[in-house]
């Protein structure tokens, strides 16, 4: 029986002095998908990414990539590429110089693909990268990363500083590499709107622990935004028995979040004989707010 291709996170713990950044975290990320990583400020997203790429050594537990421990393992690391939230370049670094360096480090480097990426992201290959804008520096990091043809790519706040056209180009690039080459992408971002149209799975973190973890489609299939209106005066008690949150009322109009089976919810709401009803899946941002509220992290 062959090795199952995936990322396995087992009882992972990371501490910095007296702070536990990652707290006995366990999860899996299947190969060939796009996995979003979201969380509250200081939740441990960046720490987890650095552990997934072998930058930080765990204080407990382990990370296996395709059955092999990532930390201090050159063979596994050669199949991975990490773009940090603040890509680092020296003052004399140009895209050409960094391409030459990266080519020497990664055996899967693809010169033809590198030239193609340089056409996608029209940067001056001979200009100093640190004199470029923040968005252009990220584009340089993207070119170098994808030209290595990584099996696993890890990106921290990669959409930050990119204009809408470049963001869409990057999404297309990620999807193409996942679909055509079986690449696995793990992306951390504060902006969950960027995840709505590309992510297969989502991991939500708070205080170093998983709040929710699973298929994006499954998450969206059990939580809904309801807008409902009546031709008569009713009270919020009319929704008793439904798993509701954040009910807002304006005269005979109500808006709220509800969780459960869609067909059962529709049947229950229709039995109330409303004048109008609209039931729509939550966005990932709304799901995140809902889940964070469940662990006490919410606006009060």
C-alpha positions in Angstrom: 0.0 0.0 0.0 1.5 3.4 -1.1 1.8 6.5 1.0 -1.3 8.6 1.1 -0.4 12.1 -0.2 -1.5 14.7 2.3 -0.4 17.0 5.1 -1.0 15.4 8.5 -0.9 17.7 11.6 -0.8 15.6 14.8 -1.3 17.1 18.2 0.9 20.1 17.2 2.1 22.5 19.8 4.3 25.6 19.6 5.2 28.0 22.5 7.0 31.3 22.6 8.1 32.0 26.2 4.8 31.8 28.2 2.5 32.1 25.2 1.1 29.0 23.5 0.7 29.9 19.8 -0.4 26.5 18.6 -2.2 24.4 21.1 -2.4 20.6 20.5 -3.7 21.1 17.0 -4.7 18.1 14.8 -5.9 18.3 11.2 -5.3 16.9 7.7 -5.1 18.6 4.3 -5.6 16.3 1.4 -3.3 16.6 -1.6 -4.5 18.5 -4.7 -6.8 21.0 -3.0 -6.8 24.7 -2.0 -7.1 25.1 1.7 -7.8 28.5 3.3 -6.5 29.3 6.8 -8.5 32.0 8.6 -8.5 33.1 12.2 -8.7 35.9 14.7 -5.7 38.3 15.2 -3.0 36.3 17.0 -4.7 33.0 16.4 -1.6 31.3 15.1 -2.0 31.3 11.4 1.5 32.5 10.5 3.0 30.3 13.1 1.2 27.3 11.7 2.4 28.1 8.2 6.0 28.4 9.4 5.7 25.1 11.0 4.2 23.5 7.9 7.2 24.6 6.0 9.7 23.5 8.6 10.8 27.0 9.6 9.7 26.4 13.3 10.3 23.2 15.2 7.3 21.9 17.1 7.4 21.8 20.9 5.0 18.9 20.7 3.4 16.7 18.1 4.5 16.5 14.5 3.8 17.4 10.9 4.0 14.8 8.2 4.0 15.7 4.5 3.4 12.6 2.3 4.2 10.5 5.4 7.5 12.3 6.1 8.4 14.7 8.9 8.9 18.2 7.4 11.3 19.7 10.0 15.0 19.5 9.0 14.1 17.3 6.0 15.7 18.7 2.8 13.9 16.1 0.6 10.5 17.2 1.7 11.3 20.9 1.7 12.4 20.7 -1.9 8.8 20.0 -2.8 7.5 22.9 -0.8 7.6 26.7 -1.2 6.6 29.3 1.4 5.8 32.9 0.7 5.8 34.9 3.9 3.5 37.8 4.7 6.5 40.1 4.2 8.7 38.6 1.5 12.4 39.4 2.2 14.8 40.7 -0.4 18.3 42.2 0.0 19.1 45.6 -1.4 21.0 44.2 -4.4 18.4 41.6 -5.3 16.8 41.7 -8.7 14.3 39.2 -10.1 16.9 37.8 -12.4 19.4 37.4 -9.5 16.8 35.7 -7.3 15.7 33.4 -10.2 19.3 32.3 -10.6 19.6 31.6 -6.9 16.2 29.8 -6.7 17.0 27.7 -9.7 20.1 26.4 -7.9 18.0 25.4 -4.9 15.1 23.7 -6.5 15.6 20.8 -8.9 12.0 21.2 -10.3 12.7 24.8 -11.4 11.0 25.3 -14.8 12.7 28.0 -17.0 10.0 28.0 -19.6 7.3 28.5 -16.9 9.5 31.2 -15.3 9.5 33.2 -18.6 5.8 32.7 -19.0 5.2 34.0 -15.4 7.3 37.0 -16.2 4.9 37.8 -19.0 1.9 37.4 -16.6 3.5 39.7 -14.1 5.5 42.3 -16.2 8.2 43.3 -13.7 11.6 44.6 -14.7 13.9 41.6 -14.1 16.9 43.8 -13.7 15.5 46.4 -11.2 16.1 46.2 -7.4 13.1 44.5 -5.9 13.2 46.4 -2.6 12.6 49.7 -4.6 9.4 48.2 -6.0 6.0 48.7 -4.5 4.7 46.2 -1.9 2.4 44.7 -4.5 5.2 44.3 -7.1 7.5 42.7 -4.4 4.7 40.1 -3.9 4.5 39.5 -7.6 8.3 38.8 -7.6 7.8 36.3 -4.8 4.9 34.7 -6.7 7.0 34.3 -9.9 9.8 32.7 -8.0 7.5 30.4 -6.1 5.5 29.0 -9.0 8.5 28.6 -11.2 9.8 26.0 -8.8 6.7 23.9 -9.7 6.1 23.1 -6.0 4.0 20.1 -4.9 3.0 22.1 -1.8 2.8 25.9 -1.7 2.1 27.9 1.5 1.2 31.6 1.2 0.7 34.1 4.1 -1.5 37.1 3.3 -0.6 36.7 -0.4 -3.4 38.9 -1.7 -2.4 41.9 0.5 -1.2 44.8 -1.6 -2.3 43.3 -5.0 -4.6 45.2 -7.2 -7.9 43.5 -8.4 -6.5 42.5 -11.8 -3.4 40.9 -10.3 -5.4 39.2 -7.5 -7.6 37.5 -10.2 -4.5 36.5 -12.1 -3.0 34.9 -9.0 -6.2 33.0 -8.3 -6.2 31.7 -11.9 -2.6 30.6 -11.4 -3.3 28.8 -8.2 -6.4 27.0 -9.7 -4.5 26.0 -12.8 -1.6 24.5 -10.9 -3.9 22.6 -8.5 -6.1 21.3 -11.3 -3.4 20.5 -13.9 -0.4 19.6 -11.7 -2.0 18.3 -8.5 -0.4 21.1 -6.4 -1.7 21.7 -2.9 -2.1 25.3 -1.8 -2.5 26.4 1.8 -3.3 30.2 2.0 -3.7 32.3 5.1 -5.7 35.5 4.8 -7.7 38.0 6.9 -9.9 38.7 3.9 -12.2 35.7 3.6 -13.8 37.2 0.5 -10.7 36.1 -1.4 -11.5 32.5 -0.4 -15.1 32.3 -1.5 -14.5 31.4 -5.1 -11.3 29.3 -4.8 -11.1 27.3 -1.6 -12.0 23.7 -1.3 -11.4 23.5 2.5 -11.2 26.0 5.3 -9.5 25.8 8.7 -10.5 28.4 11.3 -8.2 29.2 14.2 -8.7 31.0 17.5 -6.1 31.1 20.3 -4.1 28.4 18.6 -7.0 25.9 18.4 -9.3 24.8 15.6 -12.7 26.4 15.7 -14.0 24.8 12.5 -12.4 22.7 9.8 -13.9 21.1 6.7 -15.2 21.5 3.2 -16.3 25.0 2.2 -19.3 23.5 0.4 -20.3 21.7 3.6 -20.0 24.8 5.7 -22.2 26.8 3.3 -24.8 24.0 3.1 -25.7 24.3 6.8 -25.7 28.0 7.5 -28.0 30.6 5.9 -29.0 34.2 5.9 -32.8 34.6 6.2 -34.8 37.7 5.2 -38.5 37.3 5.9 -41.5 39.6 6.1 -45.1 39.3 7.2 -48.4 41.0 6.4 -49.3 40.8 10.1 -47.7 41.7 13.4 -45.5 38.9 14.7 -43.0 38.5 17.5 -39.5 37.0 17.4 -40.9 34.0 19.3 -42.4 32.9 16.1 -39.0 31.5 15.2 -38.7 29.4 18.3 -37.4 25.9 17.5 -35.0 27.2 14.8 -31.3 27.5 15.5 -31.1 31.3 14.9 -28.5 34.0 15.6 -28.4 37.7 15.3 -32.1 38.4 14.8 -32.8 41.9 13.6 -36.3 43.2 13.4 -37.7 46.2 11.6 -41.5 46.3 12.0 -42.7 43.2 10.2 -39.4 42.5 8.5 -36.8 40.1 10.1 -33.2 39.2 9.2 -31.2 36.5 10.9 -28.7 33.6 10.5 -30.0 30.1 10.9 -28.3 26.7 10.9 -29.6 23.3 10.0 -30.9 21.3 7.1 -32.0 23.7 4.2 -35.2 21.8 3.3 -36.3 21.6 6.9 -35.7 25.3 7.5 -37.6 26.2 4.3 -40.5 24.0 5.4 -40.6 25.5 8.9 -40.4 29.1 7.7 -43.1 28.5 5.0 -45.4 27.2 7.6 -45.3 30.6 9.2 -47.1 32.0 6.1 -44.8 34.9 5.4 -45.5 37.5 2.7 -41.8 37.2 1.6 -38.9 34.9 2.3 -35.4 34.7 1.0 -32.9 32.0 2.1 -29.3 32.3 0.9 -26.0 30.6 1.9 -23.7 32.6 4.1 -20.4 33.9 2.7 -17.3 32.6 4.3 -16.9 35.9 6.1 -20.3 35.6 7.6 -19.6 31.9 8.6 -16.3 33.1 10.2 -18.1 35.8 12.2 -20.7 33.2 13.3 -18.1 30.7 14.4 -16.0 33.2 16.2 -19.1 34.4 18.1 -19.5 30.8 19.2 -16.1 30.9 21.0 -16.7 34.3 22.5 -14.8 36.4 19.9 -17.3 38.9 18.7 -18.3 42.5 18.7 -20.3 43.4 21.7 
